[in-house]
Amino acid sequence: MTYRIAIVGAGESPEDPDSDGFAMAYRHAAGYRRLDDCEIVACADIVPENARQFADEFDVDGVYEDYERMLAETDPDIVSVTVPPAVHAEIVTGCADHGGMDAIHCEKPMATTWADCEEMARACEDADVELTINHQRRVGPTYERAKELLDDGTIGDLQRVECSAMNLFDAGTHVFDLAGMFTDQATPDWVLANVDYREENRWFGAHNENQAIAQWRYENGVHGLASTGEGSDAVGCYVRLIGTEGRIEIGVDDGPPLRVRHGRTLGWSRIDTGENMWGDTLHPTWKAAVAKVSRALPGFPDEPFPQPSHVERAIESVVDAVRRDGVSPLSAKNALQSTELVFASWESARRRGRVDLPLDIEDNPLEAMVEAGMLPVGRDDADGDGDIKQPLGSRTDDD
């Protein structure tokens, strides 16, 4: 069987010098293209030239501005949603309501309000559509190897997961997801956090704090700690797993992508996974250049890299779940758990106290605090000179 693939949100080409996004539609498409049983049949974008450019790149016949018309006329089996997070819920629920597809694979972060996250999952469950979120790192070799070491008892019983990221939402959704993976999706019990947001910081249209510290606990007794923004170097690596008999570290500052230490006195052992923590075997610019050459030159390998990227692995995970009528590790159930920790962290800052889970809100606490004037966005007078500082430039990427 050949699965018919459709993309909603083509975005700008990664080769466009003016593009400041991550071109996730192109990354999803590359993942589908490497699979023999997948064919990209259509794409939709409200910017027609973006859709046409994407279609030219991947030899796609169906080009649309209206995704609903695309669904009606092309009848896809799998839909990738690569639009900004504020419209994830609208598009995902629209696809689910249309029906007829096996799976919807949506970019992270899940949505910009907690109610929308829950509605996305509910709509897909009601429509019997598998919803997955592109938390691609959990299927990357570096992170899978770390989980194997943990499960083998290399560091004893897990006691704490420590993480660092640029923010809790857009970047931090990955580390919360990884924390869920490393704790076997244990149920979070409570969250205690605080944030600083003195300069406007929008990623793809959504608010993200400048700096945060968050602590949480799972019902199995494992604790979590996340540090973001200017204070993220307090953790000193991307993810640290602390056990009763050692430590595992991923993405060490100026160090190896994965290392392990047994006991308290022995040195570190480097674990080679053939990639860096982002899944690159080459610098991304060189990788893109080589891939372009491979498509242009006859006789050059169609897939010049022996190891697929994390996004390509994520796409394969989604397609494999459809093949076997199973559940992908990128499931909406797992994504809801990690996303709940993000919104609970912001809610803890709003309540100025601990938040017990499950979360009982519907909105976006950070956005609500900004709109209510509870945070000093654009009103920073930290140096005491009497001048009100203006917000720094915001990210307005359209992917």
N, C-alpha and C positions, 0 to 999 in steps of 0.2 A: 504493500500500500504506500502511496505517496501522500504525505500530509501537505495540505494547502496552507500557506503561511501568509498572514497580512500584518502590516506594520502601521500603527497609528502614531503619527508624529515623526516625520522624516528628519526634521531639523536640518542644520547646516552641515555641509561636508567637512570632514576633518582636514581636508586639503585647502579649505578656504582660509586665507591668512587673517581675515577679520573675525573668524569664529572664535568665541571664547567659551564654548561649551565642550562637552565630552563626546559628542556625536554618538550617543548610545544606540540610535537606530542602526547606524552603520556597524556597530559592534554586534548587536543582535543578529543583523543580517549575515555577517561573516560567520556567526555560529551556526545558523541554519544552512548556509551554503555548503559547509563542509560535511553535511549529513546527506547521504545518498537518498534517503526517503523523504526529503523536505524540498518544497518548491515555493519560492516567494512569488505569489500571484498578484499582490496588490499592495499599495501604500497610500496613505492619506495624510495631508498636511494642509492647514489653513493658509499657508504660504505656497502658492502653486509652484513657484520656481524651485522651492526646496523639494517638493514631491517629484518634480520632473528630474532634478539632478540625481536624487536617490534612485529613481527608476532607471536612469541611464547607467548608473554605476552597477546595478545588480540585475539588469536586463528584465525589468518588471513591466508587464503589459498594462496592468490596471493602475491608473493614476487618478486620484480623487482629492477633492477639497473636503467633502463631507464623508466622515467615516461611516455613518449609518447607511448611506447609499453604497459605499464600498462593501459593507457586510451583506447587504441585500443582493448585490449583483455578483459577488465573487464567492460567497459561501465558504469562508475559510475554516479550517479545522483548529488552527492555533492562531491567536492574535497577540502580538507584542505591543505593549502600550509604553511609548517613550516620550510622553509629553511632560510638561512641568508638573510638580507634585500637587499644586492647587487644583488641577483638573483631573487627577488620577481617578478620583471617585466617580466623577461624572462619566468619564469614558468607560471605566471598568463596569459600572452598573449598567450603562447603556449597552455595552456588548453582551453582558449577561442577560439583560432583558430581551435582546434580539434573539438569543439562543442559537442552537445549531452547531456550536463549536465545542471542542473537547477541552480546551485550556486557554487561559489568558495569562500571559506572563508580563507583569507590570514592573516598571522601574521602581527603585527605592528613591526616597523614603515613601512609605505606604500612602499617606495622605496628610493634609495639613490640619485636620481636626480628628479627635478621637472618635467622634460619632461617624465620620466618613470612613474611617478605617474599619469599624465594625460593620457598617452598611455594605462596604465592598465585599467583605467575607460572606455576609449573610446573603446578598444577592446572588453570588456565585454558587453558594451551597444550595439555595433554592432552585437554581437553574441547572444543577448537576454539572457545573463547569469547574474544573480544577483551576484555582487561582494560585499563582506563585508570584513571589516578589524577588527581584534580582539582587539578593544578598549573596553574590557570587563567591565571596571569599570562603564560605564554608565548604565549597567543593574544590578549593585550590589545594594542590599537593602539600604546601607548607603547613596549612591548617589541618588537613587530614592526617598528616604525619604527627603533628602535635597531639591530636586526639588519640592516635594509636599509642603514643608513648604514655599518655595519661591513663588510657584504658588498660595498658599492660602493667600498671602499678609502678612505673618508673619513678614517680615522685611521691608514692604513697597515696593517701587519701587527699582529695582536693579540699582545700580550706578557703581559698580566696582567689578571685579573678580580678586583676587590675588592668585597666585599659587607658589609653590616651587617644585623643582625636582632636580635630580642629573645632568641632562643635558636637552637641548631643544629637542633633536631628539629621542633617544631611550626611555628614561624615560619620557621626556617632552611631547611626543605625546599624552600621556594620559591626561595631565592637559589641553592642548589646546583643546582636544576633549571634555572634561568636560565643559570647558568654552563655547564651542559651544552649548552644551546641555542646560546649565543654561541660555543662552541668546536666546533660541529657534532658534538656527542656524541663528542669525542675520548676515548680511553680514559685514565682516571686511572692514574697510575703509583705514587704514594705520598702519604701524609698524615702531617703532624706537628702535634700540637695539645696543648693543656692546658685544663683547666676548673677553675672554682671553683664549689662547691656547699655553701655554709654555711647556707643557709636553704631549707627545703623549698619546692619550686616545681613543683607539678603542674598540667599543662594537660590538661583532659579525662581526668584520671586517670593520666596518664603523667608520669614524671619529666622535667624539663628543667633544665639547669644554670643558675646565676645569671649566669655570665660565662664566655666562652671566647675563645680565639684559635686559629685553625686555618690552616695553610698546606698546599697540595697542588700537585702538578705533573701535567700531562697528558703523554702520550707524545709529543705534537707540540711540546713545549717550553714551552707556555703555563703560567703559574703562576696559582694562585688564593690568595686571602687573605680570611678571614671573621673578623669581630669581632662578639661578641654581648654582650647585657646592658649593664651599666653602662659597659663600654668600647667599645660599638658606635659612639660618636661619634668614635672615632679614625679611622674611614673617612670620615665626614662626609656620606655619601649612601647610598642604598639599594644601588645597583650602579654601579661605575665600570669602564669598559673603557679600558685604557691600551694605545695602539698606538705604532708607531714614528714616527707623524707627527701625533699628537693624542690627544684624550680624548673619551669620551662618558660623561655622567653622568645617572643616573636617580634621581629623588627626592632632590634636593639639599636639605639642611637650610635652611629658610626661603627656598627658591628654586624655580625652575621644575621641572616633572616630568621634562623632558628637555632637555638642552642639549649642544652639541658645541663643541669648540675645535680648530681646525686649527693644527698646528705648535706651537711653544713660545712665541711672542710675541703672536699674535693673540688678541683677546678671545673671549668665549663667544657663541655664537649659540643663541638659544632656539628650540626646535622645538615647535610647537603641535600636539597630537594630540587636542584637544577633550575632554580628561579629565585627572584627576589620576592619580598613580601607582597608585592602587587601582582605577581604572576608573570613578570617580564623576564624572558631569557636574554633579551637585548633591550637597549634603550628604546622607548616607544617610538621616537622619531625614526630611528634606524629600522625598526621593525616594520613601520608603515611603508618606508621607502622600499624595502626588500619585497614586501607583499605586492606593491604596485608593479615592480619590475617583473615579478613572477607571473603576473597576469598579462603582461605585455609581450614577453619573450617566448617564442615557441620552444618547447623542449625544457623550459625551466619548471621545476616542481610546482604543482598547483598549491601545495601546502609546504612551504620551505622550512617551517618550524616544527620540529619533532614533538613539541609539547604544546597543546592548545592553551589559549589564554583562559583565565578564570571565567570570563563572560561566555566564552565558547563552551566551557565545561557546564556552566549553568544552563545554557540552551539545551545541551545534550541531555542534562538531567530532566528538564521539562519534557522533552520529546520522548525520552525513555519511559517516563511515568505514563504518558499517553499510550505508548506501545503496549505496556503491560497492564494498563488499567489500574495503575498503582498511585502512590503518593510521592511527590518529590520532596527532598529535604528542604526545598525552598518554599514550602507550603505556606498558605496564608495563616494557618494555625500557629506555626512557629514565628512568622513575621508579626502577628498580633502580640505575641508575648514580648518580643523585643521592643516593639513600638510603644507598648504600654509603659515600659520603663522610661522611655523618652518623655512622654507626656506627664507621667507621674513625677519625674524630676522637676519639670517646669511647674507642675501643680504644687509641689512641695515648696518651691520658691514663692509661689503666690500665697500659700497658706502660712508660710514661715514656720513650718513644722513638718513632722513626719506624715507621710501618706500611706495608709494601709490599703492593700490591694484585695480584691479587684477595684479598678479605678471607676469612680462614680461621676464622671464629668462627660460632657459632650464636645466642648470647645477646644481651642488651642490656648493654653494658659499663657504662653509667652506673648502671643499676638494680643490677647486680651489685656495683659499688663501694659503692653506698649500703647494700645489704643486708649487705655484708662489713665495714662500718664503716670503709672506706678514705677516706671523705669526711666532713668535719665537720658533717654536717647536724644542726642543732639543738644543736651543741656549740660554738658560736662564742663565744670569749672574746677577740675582737680588741682590746678596749679595756683588757684586762689587769686588770679589776676583780674577777676571781675568780668572777663570776656566769656561769652557763651559760645562754646565750640559748635561748629556745624557738623552734621554727620559726614563721615567719610563716604567715598563712592560705594555704591551698592552693586552687587552682582546681579545682572539682569539677563543671564544666559537663558536661552529658550529651549534647552534640552532638559 
